[in-house]
């Protein structure tokens, strides 16, 4: 069945470091892909999305490119800030019933 | 625009007791979701409504969980009787269209079952 695998956390970085959070997926067809973020004490919110191969989603300095050949959607940011500390979830939407399939989440900790 | 409202934010009960969670989605959003999120895991869909009809409740433990969305607006999720393994955050989300994957979440209701 469809699934999403994320790198385990926590990921701990210093401020201004380069960030990569890996996400790979298994799916039938070509689903849309998402990154959601959950800041401490807040609800999940959509960070970015990509709907087809080679699309790049971007928001708040974060980027992710839909790679069909490697079935990946890695999240990157060139210079992280303390305020980026959160839990990041990769997800895909099943075309058959429009259900979101979620990864387990990756906790990111940024130290000043 | 007001976001998704949930209450209560926190609830502590003993096993075998009952609990109810309330959700008011964003105005005009036809699709409403209830998710269960256990610490360290991704959200698990419990039930999805389209207006006031159930689209998917395949993962809802129907012997103890129930949900309704009267008049296609706000919704209530009930657990009766609660078990220890029900300790989790219950997330409500809404979406204007169910095929976009773009969900708007509330802050969640954290349940602790003792």
Contacts between the chains, C-beta under 8 A, distances in Angstrom:
chain1	res1	chain2	res2	distance
A	4	B	42	7.7
A	32	B	100	7.8
A	32	B	101	5.4
A	34	B	101	5.7
A	34	B	102	7.9
A	41	B	107	7.5
A	42	B	107	6.3
A	43	B	3	7.7
A	43	B	4	7.1
A	43	B	91	7.0
A	43	B	105	3.8
A	43	B	106	5.3
A	43	B	107	4.6
A	43	B	108	6.1
A	44	B	43	7.4
A	44	B	91	6.9
A	44	B	93	7.6
A	44	B	103	7.6
A	44	B	105	4.2
A	45	B	104	7.8
A	45	B	105	6.7
A	46	B	102	5.6
A	46	B	103	7.1
A	49	B	101	6.9
A	49	B	102	7.1
A	89	B	42	5.8
A	89	B	43	7.7
A	91	B	42	7.6
A	91	B	101	7.2
A	92	B	101	7.9
A	93	B	99	7.7
A	93	B	100	7.8
A	93	B	101	3.7
A	97	B	56	6.8
A	98	B	98	4.9
A	98	B	99	4.8
A	98	B	101	7.4
A	99	B	45	6.3
A	99	B	48	7.7
A	99	B	56	6.8
A	100	B	43	7.9
A	100	B	45	7.4
A	100	B	101	5.8
A	100	B	103	7.1
A	102	B	42	3.1
A	102	B	43	5.4
A	102	B	44	8.0
A	103	B	42	5.6
A	104	B	40	6.8
A	104	B	41	5.5
A	104	B	42	5.2
A	105	B	40	7.4
A	105	B	41	7.4
A	105	B	42	5.8
